[in-house]
């Protein structure tokens, strides 16, 4: 069996240290969250009627090409499957063939945004009125503004058509409204779905100065942060420039890529326009599971590492060509509070280079704006801004004649190779059930002759835990069979465990004397293997519960009902997300073997368990798919 069928990685957790928080951990446990809700609003951009004066101002501000962004239908399952492979520890996709990411070069080619210049940062705001009056000349209508944000619908309804005879001041106000709508619909779309922060407005005060900012770097920082948040198992939405992400995937991966109805030879800039218009995309039957399996089996032949290599540079603006070198800059990307690391050294093959083992990622603090208005983030982002200022001194260079085998060997150890399970959880459930039977069988047939006190106590504890876990396994197996979509039925069984615990609490509260009715003074005893004498184990059980295991029960005998709590701790349940360490629990509970004959009246009866030679082997159990438990 392939090692990764049962352990998808990482083997070395030094790189992907947040694996337990990642959505791939939840998927492996059978917890499907479905396709993410994708927030982007490119569909209504063409409803803005811009005048020639406005278009000129938009170009000066650096958005002459972004305004051409097409309304591409988002493939939510594809985006969701990509998110499952995004790692915020490295800001890269961990594919089966190596790491990949959306780079500054991709942003320049696909969106035509400047990737060099002043960082996009400024003052945060919690109120809108003052800024809207100053930069837009109007106040938002009641209900259209809150928490330093305005609704996109208000911007469109109020400013989408500038009068032909408008004054220059009005033209500038309408253009600022359009730019705010543009960035709020595309590169800075939020999970609110229909709002945009007004903190970007001061950056549009002077259009020439606005054009000096690195809007492409800010867009990528925003997307990195959005991908990182969406990759957490608790999230269900994603924002940022998802058109950029989807078109990046179309260019680099032969998965979900539509077939074009037009000739792609005649390219136009920006390259995102290649996917404009109608094309064949049979995605109706493609869900997240479909794309997940495709990415889990991704081959090198499915990857186009350098998709722009054969595109004529004659269509690319000169200012973009001059900035492309920063695509290989190992630097910090900044968009207000969103500072994210750009690590091209982890995906050198996207630049036509041989991949080396990258340097360790320097961890950084992901800061937030906070709730205070009027805060200039430049003060709290000093180190990030300093790193951006040295961006041209950290260009990754190529190494010639390099053997990538060392990298591949290293990568397999640090990555999460699979997201979906090659073997269904139901099969893993059967395998665990069979293994538990083997443990119970061995413990039941193990001779105690010659063992010391602690060894006999340990064997007894192992035997007890194995049978208890088998009993819980049997209860939960019906959930697994009843719901094949949720292989392990974890949520249902979790609710059952909560109900059992609540029942126990009610019993203790309603009738504590009956619940704690035990024999406090009966010594714990074990028969040895030839039944010639009793073995005495000193000590009592916490909560005064006398636990014992029968030594002469048949195949169909039942273990005695035993309290669920020992020493204040929860007994092992193999279906829980906790480690079951048997040896650590030996001292928690003293068990006893013995007959229930000649017990004093009112004492808690004990039951004996004998070796069960009729238990099947793990192979036989797995073959028979028998979830029943010899209880």
ABEGO torsion letter per residue (X at the ends): XBAAAABAOBABAAABAAAAABAAAAAAAGBBAEBBBBBBAAAAAAABBBBAAAAAAAAAAGAAAAAABBBBBBBAAAAAAAAAABBAAAGBBBBAAEBBBBBAAAAAAAAGBBABEBBBBBBBBABAAAAAAAAAGBBBBBGABBGGBBBAAAAAAAAABBBAABBAAAAAAAAAAAAAAAAAABAABBAAGABBBAAAAAAAABAAAAAABBAAAAAAAAAAAAAAAAABAABABBBEBAAAAAAAAAAABBBGBBBBABBAABBBOBAAAAABEBBBBBAAABBAAAAAAAAAABBAAABBABAAAABBAAABBAAAAAAAAAAABBBBBBBEABBBBBBAAABAAAAGBBBBBBBBBBBBBBBBAEABBGBBAAAAAAAAAAAAAAAAAABBBBBBGBBAAAAAAAAAAABBABABBABBAAAAAAAAAAAAAAAAAAAAABBABGBBAAAAAAAAAAAAAAAAAAAAAAAAAAAAAABAABAAGAAAAAAAAAAAAAAAAAAAAABAAAAABBBAABBBBBBBAAGABBBBBBEBBBGGBBBBBBAABBAABBBBBBBABBGGBBBBBAABBBBBBAAAAAAABBBBBEBABGBBBGBBBBBBBBBBAABBBAAAAAAAGBABBBX
